[in-house]
Amino acid sequence: MSVGKFLAGFAIGAAIGAVTGILLAPQSGEETREKLGKMATDLADKTDATVQDIKRKADNLISDAQEKSEQIMGKIQDMLNKDKPEEA
């Protein structure tokens, strides 16, 4: 199981559990709506932060891969140029 799927399942399960707990708690409808609104806002903020973090990590991985491929291509080009007979 991938980490992303695990985290998504965990977040969904936590949200469902929290909403269920709030709906079953003995409080007024207005208080319940306020809590649900705050939870939705918090969840959206956390989701946005997680997406930004994943995007940043992916960008770093892509950048690293590009740098390494450029280094490898440079080494291959150097090797090819070394083996080429010089023209007079």
N, C-alpha and C positions, 0 to 999 in steps of 0.2 A: 504494500500500500504506500502510495506517495505521501510525502509530508503535507503537500497542499491539500490533498483529499482529506487527510486526517484533520487538519486544522479547520477546513470548511465544515466537516461533520461535527467537530467539537463546537464550533461557533453556533451552528444551527441548533444543536442540542441544548446548548446553554441558553440561547434565546428562547427556545420553546419552553424550557423549564422555568425561566424567569417570568415569562408572560403567564404561564399557568399558575405560578405562585401568586402573582399579583391579582389575577382574576378570581382566585379562590380566597383571597384574604378579605377579612371583614372590614371594609372601608367604603366610603361614599364613591359614587360614580365619578365625581369630579376629581377626587384624589387618585383614583385608578387611572383616569385619562392622563393626568399630569405625570404619573409614574411611567405609563406606557410611552408617552411622548418623550420624556427624558431618556428612557431606555433606547428608543429608536434613534434619537440624536447621538447618544453615546456609541451605539452599535455602528452607525454610519461613520462617525469619526474614527473609530477603531478600524473599520474596514478600509477607509481611505488611507489611513496610516500604514496598514499592512500592504495594501496595493502599491503604495509609493515605495515602501521598503523593498518589496519584491522587484519592482521595476528598476530601482537603483542597483540592486544586486545583479539583475540580468544585464543591465547596461555595462556594469563592471566586468562581468564574465565575457561579454561580447568584445569589449575593448581589449581585454587581456588576450583573447583568442586571436584578434586581428594583429596585435603586436607580435605574438609568437609566430603566426603564419608569415608575417613580413620578414621576421628574422630567419625563418627556415628558407623562405624563397631567396633571400639574400645569400645564404650559405650555399644553396643549390646553384645559384648563378655563379658564385665565386668558383665552385668546384668545376662547373662546366667551362668557365673561362680558362681555368688552369689547364684542363685537359685538351684545350683547343690548340692545334699547332699554330705557331706564329707565322704570319705571312711576311715575305721579304719584299 
